Amino acid sequence: MQGTYFLCGAIIAALLIWPEETAAVLTATSLKIQIFYINYRMKFMAWRMHRQLTKLSKEAGWPSPPPFAFVNLWDREQP
């Protein structure tokens, strides 16, 4: 509980002393968290679709798709 008060106090103090830098750090942290959430949600959905495709291919007698591979958002090449 005391750690929470200290963290809140430190953030408020940083906002008062360095408002622009603190806002930039908080924004960057928020954006990184959002990217990680989007990446892992996409990874989970792609894995589920691959699993379903593998099951449907097996039922239809088709060859199974290649093993599941996912490239993280931050590892993809920019166009």
C-alpha positions in Angstrom: 0.0 0.0 0.0 2.8 2.4 0.9 4.6 1.6 -2.4 1.5 2.7 -4.3 1.4 6.0 -2.5 5.1 6.5 -3.2 4.7 5.7 -6.9 1.8 8.1 -7.2 3.7 10.8 -5.4 6.8 10.2 -7.6 4.7 10.5 -10.8 3.0 13.7 -9.5 6.4 15.2 -8.6 7.8 14.2 -12.0 4.8 15.8 -13.7 5.3 19.0 -11.7 9.1 19.2 -12.3 9.3 17.8 -15.9 5.8 17.9 -17.4 6.7 17.3 -21.0 9.3 14.6 -20.5 7.0 12.7 -18.0 4.1 12.9 -20.4 6.3 11.6 -23.2 7.5 8.7 -21.0 4.0 7.8 -19.9 2.7 8.0 -23.5 5.6 5.8 -24.8 4.9 3.2 -22.1 1.2 3.1 -22.8 1.9 2.6 -26.6 4.4 -0.2 -25.9 1.8 -2.0 -23.7 -0.8 -1.6 -26.4 1.6 -3.0 -29.1 2.3 -6.0 -26.8 -1.4 -6.6 -26.2 -2.2 -6.4 -30.0 0.7 -8.7 -30.9 -0.2 -11.4 -28.4 -3.9 -11.2 -29.3 -3.0 -11.6 -33.0 -0.7 -14.5 -32.1 -3.5 -16.3 -30.2 -6.1 -15.7 -33.0 -3.7 -16.9 -35.7 -2.8 -20.0 -33.6 -6.6 -20.8 -33.2 -7.2 -20.4 -36.9 -4.2 -22.6 -37.7 -5.5 -25.2 -35.4 -9.0 -25.1 -37.0 -7.5 -25.2 -40.5 -5.4 -28.2 -39.5 -8.5 -30.0 -38.2 -10.5 -29.2 -41.3 -7.7 -30.3 -43.6 -7.4 -33.6 -41.8 -11.2 -34.2 -42.0 -11.3 -33.4 -45.7 -8.3 -35.6 -46.4 -6.1 -32.8 -47.6 -2.4 -32.4 -46.6 -2.0 -30.6 -43.4 -0.7 -27.0 -43.5 2.9 -26.2 -42.5 3.7 -25.8 -38.8 2.4 -22.7 -37.1 4.7 -19.7 -37.4 4.0 -16.2 -36.2 6.2 -13.1 -36.7 6.0 -10.6 -34.0 4.9 -7.1 -35.0 8.3 -5.6 -34.0 10.1 -8.2 -36.1 8.3 -7.5 -39.3 9.9 -5.6 -42.1 8.5 -2.1 -42.8 7.4 -1.5 -46.4 
